[in-house]
Amino acid sequence: MSKPALAQRPTVAGSRLLSVGGVRGENLVPNDDIVGPINSSDEWIRQRTGIRSRARANSDTTVKDLAVGAAQDVLAKASLTGSDIGAVLVSTVTHFEQTPSLAAMVADAIGATPAAAYDISAACAGYCYGIAQADAMVRSGAAEHVLVIGVEKMSDFIDPTDRSISFLLGDGAGAAVVGPSDTPGIAPTVWGSDGGQAGAIYQTHSWLDYRRAELGEPVPTDTPELAEEVSQITSPTLRQQGPTVFKWVISSMPEIARRAVAAAGLELSDIDVFIPHQANMRITDQLLKLIDFREDVVVGRDIADTGNTSAASVPLATERLLREGQAHSGDIALQIGFGAGLVYAGQVVILP
């Protein structure tokens, strides 16, 4: 006797971004306000990063508050409510609770229960990872509408005296709603990782190491200077090897960009908008020199007044371009995220 066949959900032809939006930290912090602890200057920061100021949230604003704000913004733009959402994906490295997931809390806050909900840990590439998963969910029939959020409160994860990365970082949340489409609006994602360079952007110590130090237990480390920091810093902070990251991005991401465009069945000349992770304006400028876009390609440069918001940077840059009229509905955009892991993801999308 033959075994019964399993049922499959009906699939749809394509998916697309229905809306993109977000929120930024309440305070615009200029360079002059942060240069003292790092013995720097406004001119030095502008020349090396292109940043004039960064968005920083109030001390009592939580990463959940930012995520919910972004969710409410994109739902309103898509004329949807929480009950229309079948899955909530939240990318973050600044939700400092191992469990429950931030996604589950956000789903509850916006009335999306019982939507599937989970967090993504892919740092600055996390939003693009989420878009890849949302695209697959919608096309497979696993969810009709998927809410993707990239959110960070980076000000909770920095040492103000650190010159490697602290002055770059801002707070905010960017989001998108992905839904069904008669024609493809999200092209195949090109993504990957290089864990051999995990030390390029890293957390000073694990939470377990800090707990051991607090209890007076030995903290295993192969790095003496970090062992000394354990006794001085009350919580882990973020560090980066700037030259290593710069070299990796410049040597690797142009090819990833070209592969993502090819995966969409397009030529670089078809791209209207380029939205890279807002890591550093110098990186963006170098990528433009190395990738043969049209001269009139519109470029996301939200970092100048928002800072590097990690997982939130790509959607926030998209939101600004659309809001200010630099990009328009129907434009073909290449978005690419890259960061700690090291990880990367790029895809071509039709802007909502």
N, C-alpha and C positions, 0 to 999 in steps of 0.2 A: 504493500500500500504506500503510495507516494505521500511525502510530507506536505503539509499545507504551505502555501507561499506567504511570505510576510508582506504586509501592506507597507506602502511608501507614501509619504505626503506628496501631493502634486507640486510640481516645480513651476516657477515663473520665468519669464524670458530674461528679465534683467532687474537690476536694482539701481537706485540713484540717491543722491543727497537731496532730501526734501527741504532742509534748512540747515544753516550754520549760524552759531551765535556764541555768546559768552559773557563773562564778567571779569573785571580786573580788580586787584586790591584797591581799597578805598583811597590810599595815599600815594601821591606821585613824589618819589624821593629823588631829588637831584644829586648829581655826583658830589657836590660840595658837602652834602650831609653825611657822606660815608667815607670820605678820603682820609680823615684823621687816623682811625685805627689801622689803616693799611699804608700809611705814610705815602700817599699818592696825591694826585691832583685831577681836577676836572679835565684838563687838557690831555693828560696821560690816558685816562679812561676813554675819552672820545677818540683819540688817535688809534688805540689798540682794539676797541670794540665797537665804536659807533654809537655807544649808549650815552644819552643825555640825562635820562632819569629812568627809574624803574618803579613799577607798581608794587606796593607793599600793603598787605592787609593789616587791619587793626589786630592787636594782640588777642582780642576776644573773638575774632572771626575765625571759624574753623574751616578745615579743608572740606568738610561736608557742606557748610554754608555756601562756599564758592561753587561746589558741584551742583547743589540744588538751584542756585541762582542761574547757572548756565543752562540747566535742564529746563527751567521755566521759560527762559528766553527762547530756546529753540522750539519748544512745544508750541508756544504762542505763534511763532513765525510759521510753523507748519500747520497751524489751525488744528492741532491735536491736543488731547489731554493724556494724563498719565495712564488712563485705562486703555488707551489705544496701543500702548507699548508692550511688545512681547518679550523683550530682553533689554537689560541695562548692562552696558560694559563700561567700566571705569578704569582708566589708566592713571596710575599715580605711584610715586615713591615717597609721598609725604603723609600717608595715612598711617599713623604710628600705633596701630593696633593690629596684631596678627589676625584677629578674628573678633567679631564678624566682619565681612567684607564691607567696604564703603559703598559698593554698588547696591547691596541689599538695603542699606540704610537710605540711600538716595531713592531707590524704587519705592520704599514705603513713604518717604516724605512727599513724593509727587503723585501718589495715588496709583502707582503702577503694579502693586501687589495683585496677583502672584507671579509677576513676570520673572523669568530667569534672570539672575543677576550674579556677576562675578567681577573681580578685579583683575587687571592686567599689570604685570611688572615688566615693562620694556622701556622705562625711562623716557628719553626724548623721542623715541620712535613709537611710543605706546599708542598714540592716537591713530597713527597709520596702521598699526597692528589691529586696532579695534575696527577700523573701517574695513579691513580685509575680512575679518570675522563676521561683521555685520552683513557685508555683501553676500557671503556664503550662506548665512542664516536665512536671509530674505529669499535668495534664489532657490534654496532647497525647501522652502516652506516651513522651516523651523520657527520662524517668527515673521509676522507681516511688517511690523515696524520695530526697528532697533535704535535705541538711544546710545550713542557713543560719547563719552566724556573724557577729556584729558584735563586733569586738575592737579595743581601743586600749590602748596604754601611753602615755597622754598625758604622763606625767612625763618622758618622753624628748623631748618636743616643746615644752617651755616654758622661758621665762626667769623664774626665781624672783623677779626684781625688777620684772616687768611687772604693772602694776595692771589691765590691760584684760581678762585672761582666765586668767592662771596659777593664781589661787587657786580657780577654779571646778572645775578638772579633776581627774579620777580615773582609775584604771586598772582594767580588767576585761574580761570577755568574756561575752556572752550568746548563746544559740543556740536554734534550733528545728529539729525534724525535720518536714518536710512530706510527707504521703503521701496515697494515694487515699482517696476517701470516696464513699459512695452518694449523699450530699446535699452541697451546697456548704457548706464551712466557712471559705472565704476569699472575700470579695466582691471585685468589680473595684476596682483601685487607681486613685486619683486622684493623679497625680504631675506634676511639671514642674520648670522651672528659670527663673532670672532672672540670667543671666551678666552683665548690666549692673551688678549689684551685687557683682561678684566681690571688690571691695576691702573689703567689710564684714567678712569673716573671711578672713584671708590668711596666707600664709607670708612671712616677712620678705624672703627672697630665694630664688631657685632654687638647687638644688644645683650647677648649672653656674656660677652667679655666685660661689659660695663657692670652687669649684675655681679659678676665674680669680684670685680674690683671693689664694688660697694660692700660686699660681704667680707672683704679682706682675703679672698682666695687668690691663688696664683693665676695670672692671665697669660696664656701661651701666646707668644708672638716671636716672629723672626726679625722684627724691626724694632730695635732699641728705642728709637725716638717716639714710636707709637706707644710703647710700653710706658714711657714717661708721661705721655699725654693722658693715659688712662687715669692717672692720679690727679690730673689738673682739670679735665673737662668732664662735666656731669652727664653729657649725652653725646652720641655719635654725631659727627658733622661730615659734610661732603668735601672732597678734595679732587683735584684733577691734575694730570700732567699735561699742561697746555700744549707744549710743542708736539707731544706724541699724538694728541687728539687732532690738532691742526693737520699734521702730516697724514694721518689716516684718512681724514675726511677728504682732503684735497687729492690724495692718490686713489681713493676707492669710490667716492660717491659720483663722480662724473660718469663712470661706467654703469653704475646702478641706475642713474637717471636715464641714460641711453637705453638700457635694457627695459626699463619700465615703459618708456615711450614705444619701443618696438613691440612689447607685449600687448599694447593697446592697438597695434596695427597702424600706428601713425608715424609721421616723421617729426623731427624736432621743430621744423617750420610750422607744424600744425598747432604747437603749444602757444596759447594766448597768455597764460599766467604761470609763473614759477613761484611756488610757495615752499621754501626750504625751512627746516627747523631753524628757529631764531637763536642760533648759538652765539654768533659773533658777526658783526657786519663785514669784517675782513674776510671771513669764511664765505659769506654770501657773494661778495665781490669776486673772490677767486673762483668760485664755482661758475659764475657767469662768464668769466674769461675762458674757462675750460670746456664749457658746454655750448655748442653752437646753436643757441636760440636765435630767433628773429631779433633784430635790433629794437623793435617796439614791444618786446615781451614785458608784461607787467610783473613786478617783483615784490614779494612780501617783505616789508622792512619794519615790522611792528616792534622789533627789538629796540629801536631808537628811544622809545618812550614807555615801553612796557618791561624791557629786560628779557632775559632768558627764562621762560616759564616752563621749561622741560616739556612734559607731555601736553601741556596746554598751548604750546607756542604755534603749532601749525594751524589749529582751528581759530585761535585768536588773530593770527595774521590774516587768515581768510576772512574772518568777520570784519576786520578793519577795511580790507580792500573793497568788500561789497558795500559796507556802510558809507565809505567815502566816495564811492562811484568810480574807483580806479579799475575795478573788475565788475563784470556784469553777469546776470543770469544767462546760462547757455555757453559761457566761455569754457574753453578746454584748459584745464589746469593740471600741472604736474606737481604733486606734493610729495615731499620726501623727508623722513625723520631719521635721525641718527644720534646715538648717544651711548650711555653707560651699558656695558655688557661685554664687549661692544656689540651693539645691535643696530639694524637699519631696516627700513621699509619704504618703498616708494610705489605710488600708483597714480594713474591718470584718472581724473574725475571731471564730470560736467558740473559746473557750479550751479547751485539752485537759484 
